[in-house]
Amino acid sequence: MRALQLTEPGVLELREVPIPEIGPADLLLRVGAAGICHSDLHVLDIPFRMREQPLTLGHEIAGTVEAIGGAVDGRRPCERGVVYLCWSCGVCRECVGGNENVCRAAGRTAMPPCPGLGPDGDMAEYIRVPASSFVPIGDLDFLQAAPLADAALSSYHAIRGAREQLGPGSVAVVIGIGGLGHVAVQILTATTAARVLAVDVSADKLELAARCGAAEGLTAGADTAREILDRTEGRGADAVFDFVGVDVTARLAVESVAPNGAYRMIGLGGGAPEITAAPAGGPGWPWGASIRKSYGGTKSDLIDAVALATSGRLWVEVERYALAEGRDALDRLERGLVTGRAVLVPEP
C-alpha cells in the first residue's frame, strides 16, 4: 500500500509499505479519508526520531472495515466508521469512568497512544486499529466524517467541560476559526443557549463563522478585549475557547473572561496566560474563573459529535487533497491558507 511517512525530522515521503497485519482484537480499515491537524505539524517539527521505523502520519480516521480480528464481536465487513484517537488501556479508573483521554496508564502526560503520534496513522490506504476504537457513521460521507475524530471531538469535549457557564443569556467567545474553531461554533449553537462571538484575524474565516451560526465576528486586534466587554455589559464572556493558544490569544482570554467564567485552552501554540494570585481587578484574572487545558475528548464525546453530524446539525468546511498532495496540504495549513479542514483521500 501507499503511505505518507515521516522518515526524518521534517522529511515526508510517499512510500510503498506492507499492508498492516492485525491482531485478534484489531480491525483493518481501508482508509476513506484522513483529516490533517495542526498536531501533524508539531510531529513534523520534533527534532528527534520518535522511533526506529518511519512513521505514518494522521489521526483523523474514516474508513471501511476490511478485516476483523478473531476475538472481535459486533463488527462486520464493509462497515463504515471513524476511529476514536485515544487508544487507552480501557481498564483503569479513568477509562472505566469514561475519561479515556486521560488514561492512567499514560502517566502524568495523560496522552494515551494515538495513531500518527506513535502507532502508524491513517495517511495511507490501510490502517490497523483497535476494534474498541471504532465508531459507526452509517452513510455519512468520509470527507465529513474524518475531521469529526479530532476537530469535532476536541471541540465537543472543551464545550462539554464548560456547560455550566453556557445557559440562557450567556456569551461564548471562540478564538480562531480554523479546523476546530468553525466546528466549535456549530456545536455551541446546536447544544447550548450561548450567544457566540467569533474572533479571528481573517475576514474570510469570520464569514465562515457567520455561516456556522456565530452572532458576531470580531477582527482580532489591540481592542478586542474591550469589544468583548462592551458586548457583555463590562462583565466579560461566560466562556472563552482558545483554539490558537499563543501569547496574544491567552492574554485576550484572561482580559475578557467573566467572573465565574471558563477559559478553555485547546490550541497548542505555547502561549502563557498571565494569571497571578493578586486581588482581582482591571484586566487581570477575575474572581471565580476557571482555566482548563483540554486534551482530545472521550469516546462518548465522539459518539455525540457523530450524532450531530448525521442529523445534519454539524458540517465541516473541507479542502480535499490526494494522498500524494499531503506535503502541499501541510504547507498550506502551516501558512494559514486552509479554510476549515484539509482532508486527504487515498484514492489513486
DOLUMLUM-783476 format. One record per residue: x, y, z of N, C-alpha, C in turn. Coordinates in steps of 0.02 Angstrom, whole numbers. Layout:
BEGIN
{{X Y Z} {X Y Z} {X Y Z}}
...
REM end
This chain:
BEGIN
{{43 -59 0} {0 0 0} {45 62 0}}
{{14 119 -16} {49 183 -12} {37 215 56}}
{{89 247 84} {83 280 149} {126 342 148}}
{{100 396 177} {137 458 184} {174 455 251}}
{{240 451 249} {278 436 310} {331 488 325}}
{{340 499 390} {394 541 415} {456 497 420}}
{{506 509 377} {566 467 376} {624 498 413}}
{{625 563 418} {674 601 457} {638 663 482}}
{{664 696 534} {631 758 556} {620 806 498}}
{{558 825 486} {541 872 433} {537 842 363}}
{{549 776 356} {550 745 290} {491 697 283}}
{{446 711 235} {389 668 220} {400 634 153}}
{{385 570 150} {392 533 87} {330 489 77}}
{{307 485 15} {254 438 -3} {288 373 -22}}
{{277 321 19} {316 259 13} {269 199 3}}
{{296 147 -28} {262 83 -33} {282 41 27}}
{{232 20 67} {245 -18 127} {195 -76 131}}
{{209 -127 172} {162 -183 178} {96 -161 210}}
{{41 -192 190} {-22 -182 224} {-15 -208 295}}
{{-39 -171 346} {-28 -193 415} {-61 -260 430}}
{{-28 -299 473} {-57 -360 499} {-97 -342 563}}
{{-152 -376 573} {-193 -360 631} {-191 -417 681}}
{{-202 -399 745} {-207 -448 799} {-279 -468 811}}
{{-290 -512 859} {-358 -537 872} {-408 -484 894}}
{{-384 -429 924} {-430 -376 948} {-431 -316 902}}
{{-406 -324 841} {-398 -268 795} {-447 -271 736}}
{{-450 -214 701} {-482 -210 636} {-432 -183 586}}
{{-438 -205 524} {-402 -174 468} {-453 -132 431}}
{{-438 -67 426} {-482 -21 389} {-451 -1 323}}
{{-492 1 272} {-473 35 210} {-489 109 220}}
{{-439 152 217} {-449 222 233} {-490 256 179}}
{{-543 289 200} {-584 328 154} {-564 401 152}}
{{-542 428 209} {-520 497 213} {-478 505 276}}
{{-428 550 272} {-383 563 327} {-377 638 337}}
{{-404 662 394} {-400 733 409} {-330 754 428}}
{{-313 817 415} {-248 845 432} {-257 896 487}}
{{-216 890 539} {-222 930 600} {-158 968 613}}
{{-162 1023 651} {-102 1059 672} {-55 1014 712}}
{{-82 964 745} {-38 917 782} {10 882 734}}
{{-11 870 672} {34 839 623} {93 885 609}}
{{81 951 610} {137 997 601} {185 993 660}}
{{159 985 721} {202 978 779} {246 916 774}}
{{217 861 749} {257 800 740} {312 811 690}}
{{297 846 636} {348 861 585} {407 899 614}}
{{392 942 663} {444 986 690} {484 956 747}}
{{465 896 770} {503 865 825} {575 851 802}}
{{625 877 838} {694 873 813} {729 807 830}}
{{691 754 839} {722 689 851} {676 635 824}}
{{703 578 808} {664 523 781} {623 492 836}}
{{558 485 824} {513 459 876} {521 384 885}}
{{542 349 834} {550 277 839} {598 255 783}}
{{616 192 782} {667 169 735} {641 169 663}}
{{576 152 653} {548 147 586} {513 212 566}}
{{508 225 501} {468 284 479} {397 281 507}}
{{368 339 518} {302 344 550} {251 369 499}}
{{197 332 491} {141 355 450} {100 405 491}}
{{91 465 464} {55 517 499} {-21 508 495}}
{{-57 546 536} {-129 551 531} {-168 518 587}}
{{-214 557 617} {-255 530 672} {-329 546 664}}
{{-349 579 610} {-420 589 596} {-441 537 543}}
{{-471 483 566} {-478 423 525} {-551 408 510}}
{{-567 400 446} {-631 373 424} {-618 320 373}}
{{-653 263 378} {-641 210 331} {-690 153 337}}
{{-675 100 301} {-718 41 295} {-683 -20 323}}
{{-719 -61 360} {-690 -122 388} {-673 -170 332}}
{{-609 -188 329} {-583 -234 278} {-572 -304 306}}
{{-547 -308 369} {-535 -373 401} {-546 -365 475}}
{{-565 -420 508} {-586 -419 578} {-547 -470 617}}
{{-517 -450 674} {-480 -495 716} {-525 -549 745}}
{{-494 -608 760} {-532 -666 782} {-569 -658 847}}
{{-547 -612 890} {-580 -602 955} {-630 -545 955}}
{{-644 -516 897} {-687 -458 892} {-759 -479 879}}
{{-805 -453 918} {-876 -464 907} {-910 -397 889}}
{{-964 -402 853} {-1006 -344 840} {-987 -301 781}}
{{-935 -318 745} {-916 -281 685} {-926 -325 624}}
{{-934 -294 565} {-945 -333 505} {-905 -303 447}}
{{-886 -344 398} {-850 -317 340} {-890 -263 304}}
{{-855 -214 278} {-883 -158 241} {-919 -107 285}}
{{-918 -116 351} {-949 -66 395} {-908 -2 393}}
{{-941 54 394} {-909 119 387} {-906 153 455}}
{{-849 186 471} {-844 218 535} {-785 265 540}}
{{-781 298 598} {-723 338 617} {-689 304 676}}
{{-629 329 692} {-588 296 743} {-575 345 800}}
{{-593 325 861} {-576 363 921} {-501 362 931}}
{{-471 421 938} {-398 427 933} {-360 412 997}}
{{-393 407 1054} {-358 390 1117} {-361 314 1127}}
{{-306 280 1112} {-304 208 1117} {-284 189 1189}}
{{-332 196 1233} {-322 192 1305} {-322 119 1328}}
{{-304 109 1391} {-300 40 1417} {-369 9 1426}}
{{-420 50 1441} {-488 26 1447} {-507 -4 1514}}
{{-458 -11 1559} {-473 -45 1623} {-456 -4 1684}}
{{-421 52 1677} {-403 91 1736} {-463 132 1760}}
{{-455 165 1817} {-510 203 1847} {-536 258 1800}}
{{-490 293 1767} {-511 346 1722} {-549 318 1661}}
{{-523 265 1632} {-556 236 1573} {-625 210 1590}}
{{-629 172 1645} {-694 144 1665} {-743 200 1682}}
{{-717 256 1707} {-760 313 1723} {-778 356 1663}}
{{-755 337 1603} {-772 374 1542} {-724 429 1525}}
{{-665 430 1556} {-615 482 1542} {-555 451 1507}}
{{-567 418 1451} {-514 381 1416} {-458 427 1393}}
{{-473 491 1382} {-422 537 1357} {-368 553 1409}}
{{-380 537 1473} {-329 546 1525} {-315 479 1559}}
{{-311 427 1520} {-297 359 1544} {-238 358 1592}}
{{-246 324 1649} {-193 322 1700} {-131 286 1675}}
{{-140 240 1628} {-81 204 1602} {-33 250 1565}}
{{-57 309 1545} {-14 356 1509} {27 400 1556}}
{{20 391 1622} {59 430 1669} {38 503 1672}}
{{84 545 1695} {66 616 1704} {56 652 1638}}
{{87 628 1584} {75 660 1520} {2 652 1498}}
{{-31 598 1523} {-102 586 1510} {-118 588 1436}}
{{-72 564 1394} {-85 558 1322} {-79 485 1302}}
{{-135 449 1300} {-133 379 1279} {-105 373 1208}}
{{-84 313 1189} {-61 304 1119} {-112 330 1070}}
{{-88 364 1018} {-131 396 969} {-103 381 900}}
{{-144 361 852} {-118 348 785} {-85 410 756}}
{{-29 400 722} {7 455 693} {52 492 741}}
{{49 472 806} {92 502 857} {129 447 896}}
{{138 390 866} {169 331 896} {152 272 853}}
{{91 244 861} {68 194 812} {58 228 744}}
{{64 188 690} {54 215 624} {-16 244 615}}
{{-20 301 580} {-83 334 569} {-115 316 503}}
{{-161 361 481} {-205 344 425} {-191 380 360}}
{{-134 415 354} {-117 444 290} {-87 389 247}}
{{-130 342 231} {-111 280 196} {-175 249 168}}
{{-167 194 133} {-225 160 105} {-259 113 154}}
{{-222 89 204} {-250 46 256} {-219 65 324}}
{{-256 48 378} {-231 59 445} {-257 4 491}}
{{-215 -17 538} {-236 -62 591} {-259 -21 650}}
{{-318 -37 678} {-344 0 736} {-372 -50 786}}
{{-371 -32 851} {-407 -74 900} {-482 -73 884}}
{{-513 -131 886} {-585 -134 870} {-625 -91 918}}
{{-601 -83 980} {-638 -44 1030} {-641 30 1013}}
{{-598 53 967} {-596 124 949} {-643 141 891}}
{{-676 93 863} {-717 104 803} {-786 131 822}}
{{-807 185 786} {-872 215 797} {-909 217 730}}
{{-965 182 723} {-1001 181 659} {-1028 249 639}}
{{-1031 262 573} {-1055 326 547} {-1112 318 498}}
{{-1134 257 485} {-1187 248 435} {-1164 270 367}}
{{-1205 311 334} {-1191 333 266} {-1156 401 263}}
{{-1134 427 319} {-1101 493 320} {-1041 493 274}}
{{-1034 545 234} {-977 550 187} {-911 549 224}}
{{-862 512 198} {-797 507 231} {-763 574 238}}
{{-770 618 189} {-739 684 194} {-766 724 253}}
{{-830 716 267} {-860 748 325} {-844 711 390}}
{{-838 646 385} {-830 605 446} {-760 610 476}}
{{-708 609 434} {-639 605 460} {-624 661 510}}
{{-640 724 495} {-623 777 544} {-661 772 610}}
{{-715 734 612} {-751 726 675} {-706 694 728}}
{{-657 653 705} {-616 614 751} {-570 657 794}}
{{-559 719 775} {-520 765 818} {-551 834 819}}
{{-562 863 760} {-589 932 758} {-655 937 796}}
{{-699 888 787} {-762 889 825} {-753 860 895}}
{{-715 807 901} {-703 776 966} {-675 827 1016}}
{{-621 860 998} {-588 907 1044} {-632 967 1059}}
{{-668 991 1009} {-713 1047 1019} {-770 1028 1066}}
{{-800 970 1053} {-856 947 1093} {-835 938 1166}}
{{-776 910 1177} {-752 898 1245} {-741 963 1283}}
{{-710 1012 1250} {-697 1076 1282} {-762 1111 1300}}
{{-811 1108 1255} {-875 1140 1268} {-913 1103 1323}}
{{-912 1037 1321} {-947 999 1374} {-918 1015 1443}}
{{-852 1028 1446} {-821 1044 1510} {-837 1113 1536}}
{{-871 1154 1495} {-892 1221 1517} {-967 1229 1513}}
{{-1003 1173 1511} {-1076 1176 1502} {-1111 1216 1556}}
{{-1084 1216 1617} {-1116 1252 1672} {-1121 1327 1658}}
{{-1073 1353 1620} {-1072 1425 1606} {-1114 1445 1546}}
{{-1143 1397 1510} {-1172 1411 1444} {-1248 1408 1443}}
{{-1280 1435 1494} {-1352 1436 1497} {-1382 1494 1460}}
{{-1448 1503 1465} {-1482 1559 1431} {-1451 1626 1452}}
{{-1441 1670 1402} {-1412 1735 1415} {-1336 1737 1417}}
{{-1304 1679 1410} {-1231 1677 1414} {-1200 1697 1347}}
{{-1135 1714 1351} {-1096 1732 1292} {-1034 1688 1291}}
{{-1022 1656 1234} {-961 1616 1223} {-919 1649 1169}}
{{-854 1651 1180} {-807 1677 1131} {-766 1619 1103}}
{{-762 1615 1038} {-721 1565 1004} {-664 1602 969}}
{{-602 1589 991} {-543 1622 962} {-510 1574 913}}
{{-507 1594 849} {-476 1553 798} {-527 1511 761}}
{{-547 1533 701} {-600 1498 664} {-567 1455 610}}
{{-528 1407 634} {-495 1359 590} {-532 1293 589}}
{{-492 1238 583} {-522 1172 579} {-564 1155 639}}
{{-542 1174 699} {-581 1161 759} {-630 1217 774}}
{{-609 1278 765} {-650 1335 786} {-716 1339 750}}
{{-717 1326 684} {-781 1332 648} {-828 1275 667}}
{{-800 1218 687} {-841 1163 713} {-867 1181 783}}
{{-825 1212 824} {-846 1231 892} {-905 1280 890}}
{{-904 1327 843} {-960 1374 838} {-1025 1336 826}}
{{-1023 1285 784} {-1084 1247 769} {-1106 1206 830}}
{{-1058 1176 866} {-1076 1136 924} {-1106 1180 978}}
{{-1079 1240 987} {-1107 1287 1035} {-1178 1306 1017}}
{{-1190 1321 954} {-1257 1343 934} {-1307 1284 935}}
{{-1282 1223 925} {-1327 1165 923} {-1343 1138 992}}
{{-1297 1146 1040} {-1305 1111 1105} {-1309 1157 1165}}
{{-1302 1223 1156} {-1305 1269 1212} {-1349 1328 1195}}
{{-1363 1368 1245} {-1404 1429 1235} {-1360 1491 1226}}
{{-1294 1482 1221} {-1248 1539 1220} {-1252 1578 1155}}
{{-1242 1644 1160} {-1230 1687 1102} {-1156 1684 1087}}
{{-1138 1669 1024} {-1069 1655 1006} {-1038 1715 971}}
{{-981 1738 998} {-939 1788 966} {-877 1753 939}}
{{-862 1763 875} {-804 1732 843} {-749 1784 836}}
{{-687 1762 848} {-629 1807 843} {-578 1775 796}}
{{-555 1814 747} {-502 1789 702} {-470 1850 669}}
{{-411 1839 640} {-377 1893 604} {-401 1897 531}}
{{-436 1846 507} {-454 1841 437} {-528 1855 427}}
{{-543 1899 380} {-613 1914 364} {-648 1853 335}}
{{-612 1814 294} {-641 1753 265} {-663 1704 319}}
{{-622 1697 371} {-639 1650 424} {-695 1676 468}}
{{-701 1742 475} {-758 1769 511} {-822 1759 471}}
{{-817 1761 404} {-876 1745 363} {-895 1672 372}}
{{-846 1628 377} {-860 1557 390} {-894 1550 457}}
{{-871 1586 507} {-902 1583 574} {-975 1603 571}}
{{-990 1654 531} {-1060 1676 524} {-1102 1622 493}}
{{-1075 1587 443} {-1112 1532 412} {-1123 1475 461}}
{{-1079 1470 511} {-1084 1417 561} {-1130 1436 619}}
{{-1154 1497 621} {-1201 1517 672} {-1178 1569 721}}
{{-1116 1596 713} {-1093 1648 759} {-1137 1710 753}}
{{-1153 1740 810} {-1194 1800 811} {-1156 1860 785}}
{{-1090 1860 796} {-1049 1917 776} {-976 1895 768}}
{{-941 1927 722} {-870 1914 713} {-829 1975 731}}
{{-775 1965 768} {-731 2020 788} {-662 2009 758}}
{{-636 2059 724} {-569 2054 696} {-519 2062 753}}
{{-474 2014 762} {-427 2014 817} {-380 2074 812}}
{{-372 2109 868} {-328 2167 870} {-320 2192 941}}
{{-290 2250 947} {-275 2277 1013} {-337 2291 1055}}
{{-394 2303 1022} {-455 2323 1058} {-505 2266 1066}}
{{-485 2205 1050} {-535 2150 1050} {-563 2137 1120}}
{{-521 2138 1171} {-546 2126 1239} {-598 2179 1258}}
{{-584 2242 1241} {-632 2296 1256} {-697 2284 1218}}
{{-693 2262 1155} {-753 2249 1116} {-795 2194 1147}}
{{-762 2143 1174} {-800 2089 1207} {-833 2116 1270}}
{{-796 2156 1309} {-825 2186 1369} {-884 2231 1352}}
{{-878 2269 1298} {-932 2314 1277} {-996 2275 1262}}
{{-987 2214 1235} {-1045 2174 1215} {-1073 2131 1273}}
{{-1041 2135 1331} {-1063 2095 1388} {-1073 2139 1450}}
{{-1091 2202 1439} {-1104 2249 1493} {-1045 2255 1541}}
{{-985 2249 1514} {-924 2258 1553} {-903 2198 1594}}
{{-942 2145 1592} {-928 2087 1635} {-879 2038 1603}}
{{-884 2027 1538} {-842 1978 1504} {-882 1918 1481}}
{{-850 1875 1443} {-882 1816 1415} {-886 1761 1467}}
{{-942 1725 1467} {-952 1671 1514} {-904 1612 1500}}
{{-885 1604 1437} {-837 1552 1419} {-796 1576 1360}}
{{-731 1564 1363} {-686 1581 1308} {-650 1517 1287}}
{{-656 1501 1222} {-625 1441 1194} {-569 1463 1147}}
{{-508 1448 1167} {-449 1472 1130} {-422 1415 1087}}
{{-434 1418 1022} {-411 1366 976} {-346 1385 941}}
{{-312 1436 968} {-247 1457 941} {-193 1443 993}}
{{-200 1473 1052} {-155 1456 1107} {-87 1489 1105}}
{{-82 1549 1076} {-20 1587 1078} {-26 1641 1132}}
{{28 1677 1145} {27 1725 1200} {-28 1777 1192}}
{{-39 1802 1131} {-87 1856 1121} {-158 1831 1132}}
{{-173 1768 1113} {-241 1743 1124} {-251 1723 1197}}
{{-199 1699 1230} {-204 1685 1301} {-217 1749 1340}}
{{-183 1803 1322} {-193 1867 1355} {-264 1893 1343}}
{{-288 1884 1282} {-357 1904 1266} {-407 1867 1310}}
{{-396 1802 1319} {-442 1763 1360} {-442 1787 1432}}
{{-383 1800 1460} {-378 1824 1529} {-414 1891 1537}}
{{-408 1934 1487} {-436 2002 1492} {-511 2004 1476}}
{{-538 1950 1448} {-608 1953 1426} {-654 1902 1458}}
{{-627 1856 1499} {-670 1806 1531} {-705 1838 1592}}
{{-766 1817 1605} {-806 1845 1659} {-789 1814 1726}}
{{-805 1847 1781} {-801 1814 1847} {-844 1750 1845}}
{{-818 1697 1876} {-850 1631 1874} {-855 1603 1803}}
{{-818 1633 1757} {-818 1608 1688} {-769 1551 1678}}
{{-765 1527 1616} {-723 1470 1599} {-677 1489 1541}}
{{-613 1475 1549} {-564 1483 1495} {-539 1413 1478}}
{{-549 1393 1416} {-527 1328 1393} {-473 1335 1340}}
{{-414 1307 1356} {-357 1309 1311} {-356 1245 1270}}
{{-366 1252 1204} {-366 1194 1159} {-308 1199 1109}}
{{-295 1258 1084} {-240 1268 1037} {-173 1255 1071}}
{{-124 1233 1031} {-59 1212 1057} {-3 1260 1037}}
{{-19 1325 1038} {31 1375 1017} {83 1392 1068}}
{{80 1362 1128} {131 1376 1179} {121 1440 1217}}
{{63 1472 1211} {51 1534 1246} {45 1525 1322}}
{{64 1577 1358} {63 1575 1431} {17 1630 1458}}
{{-42 1612 1483} {-86 1663 1513} {-55 1692 1576}}
{{-62 1757 1585} {-33 1790 1644} {-85 1788 1700}}
{{-80 1739 1742} {-126 1730 1798} {-86 1734 1863}}
{{-104 1780 1906} {-67 1788 1968} {-115 1781 2027}}
{{-86 1771 2086} {-125 1766 2148} {-134 1835 2179}}
{{-150 1884 2138} {-161 1953 2161} {-236 1966 2164}}
{{-258 2017 2201} {-329 2034 2201} {-355 2046 2131}}
{{-416 2024 2117} {-445 2032 2050} {-461 2105 2037}}
{{-458 2124 1973} {-474 2192 1954} {-439 2210 1890}}
{{-466 2259 1854} {-436 2281 1792} {-434 2224 1742}}
{{-379 2219 1704} {-375 2168 1651} {-353 2099 1677}}
{{-341 2093 1743} {-314 2031 1769} {-367 1976 1776}}
{{-345 1920 1803} {-388 1861 1809} {-445 1875 1859}}
{{-508 1864 1839} {-564 1882 1883} {-578 1828 1936}}
{{-613 1848 1987} {-632 1802 2040} {-674 1744 2011}}
{{-660 1684 2035} {-703 1627 2021} {-694 1596 1952}}
{{-656 1626 1908} {-647 1598 1841} {-603 1536 1843}}
{{-617 1490 1798} {-578 1428 1795} {-541 1423 1729}}
{{-486 1388 1730} {-447 1376 1669} {-434 1301 1663}}
{{-440 1275 1603} {-430 1204 1592} {-393 1194 1526}}
{{-341 1155 1529} {-303 1137 1469} {-333 1072 1443}}
{{-370 1077 1389} {-413 1022 1367} {-379 980 1314}}
{{-376 914 1325} {-344 869 1277} {-395 821 1247}}
{{-400 821 1181} {-442 773 1146} {-513 772 1174}}
{{-536 711 1188} {-603 703 1215} {-615 630 1231}}
{{-674 615 1254} {-692 547 1271} {-726 513 1211}}
{{-731 448 1214} {-767 413 1161} {-839 435 1157}}
{{-868 449 1215} {-937 474 1217} {-943 541 1180}}
{{-893 584 1187} {-893 648 1151} {-894 635 1075}}
{{-855 587 1052} {-853 572 981} {-920 545 957}}
{{-949 500 995} {-1015 473 977} {-1066 529 971}}
{{-1065 575 1018} {-1112 632 1015} {-1099 676 955}}
{{-1035 688 939} {-1019 730 881} {-1042 696 816}}
{{-1032 631 811} {-1056 594 753} {-1132 601 747}}
{{-1167 597 803} {-1240 603 803} {-1261 672 777}}
{{-1225 725 797} {-1241 792 771} {-1231 795 696}}
{{-1176 764 672} {-1162 766 600} {-1213 726 560}}
{{-1231 667 584} {-1278 626 546} {-1348 655 547}}
{{-1363 697 597} {-1428 730 600} {-1430 794 559}}
{{-1373 814 530} {-1371 873 489} {-1357 938 526}}
{{-1341 934 590} {-1330 995 629} {-1256 1013 636}}
{{-1212 975 605} {-1140 988 607} {-1111 968 540}}
{{-1075 1015 510} {-1041 1002 447} {-970 1031 450}}
{{-926 1007 408} {-857 1029 408} {-840 1060 341}}
{{-813 1120 342} {-786 1151 282} {-722 1115 263}}
{{-720 1084 205} {-666 1038 187} {-630 1061 125}}
{{-564 1055 126} {-522 1059 67} {-494 990 53}}
{{-508 963 -6} {-490 894 -22} {-422 891 -58}}
{{-381 843 -38} {-316 832 -69} {-305 757 -81}}
{{-268 740 -133} {-247 671 -142} {-191 655 -93}}
{{-181 591 -80} {-129 570 -33} {-60 597 -54}}
{{-47 598 -119} {18 622 -143} {26 697 -132}}
{{-28 733 -118} {-25 805 -107} {-21 822 -33}}
{{-7 772 9} {-6 783 81} {43 836 104}}
{{103 836 75} {153 886 94} {128 956 78}}
{{98 965 19} {72 1030 -1} {16 1053 47}}
{{-27 1005 66} {-82 1022 112} {-55 1044 180}}
{{-5 1010 205} {25 1029 269} {59 1097 264}}
{{91 1111 208} {122 1177 199} {70 1232 198}}
{{14 1220 164} {-40 1270 163} {-68 1281 233}}
{{-75 1226 271} {-100 1233 339} {-52 1274 381}}
{{12 1262 374} {62 1299 414} {61 1373 398}}
{{44 1390 335} {43 1461 315} {-25 1493 328}}
{{-72 1455 358} {-137 1483 373} {-182 1491 313}}
{{-171 1452 260} {-209 1460 199} {-268 1413 192}}
{{-274 1365 238} {-329 1317 235} {-391 1346 267}}
{{-447 1343 232} {-511 1363 261} {-546 1300 285}}
{{-560 1296 349} {-590 1236 377} {-538 1182 388}}
{{-550 1123 360} {-506 1065 372} {-480 1037 306}}
{{-415 1027 302} {-386 991 245} {-393 916 257}}
{{-415 880 205} {-427 808 211} {-396 773 151}}
{{-357 720 166} {-326 679 114} {-372 621 97}}
{{-375 605 33} {-412 547 9} {-363 501 -26}}
{{-353 439 -1} {-301 396 -29} {-320 359 -93}}
{{-370 383 -128} {-387 352 -192} {-331 365 -242}}
{{-319 318 -289} {-267 329 -339} {-280 391 -381}}
REM end
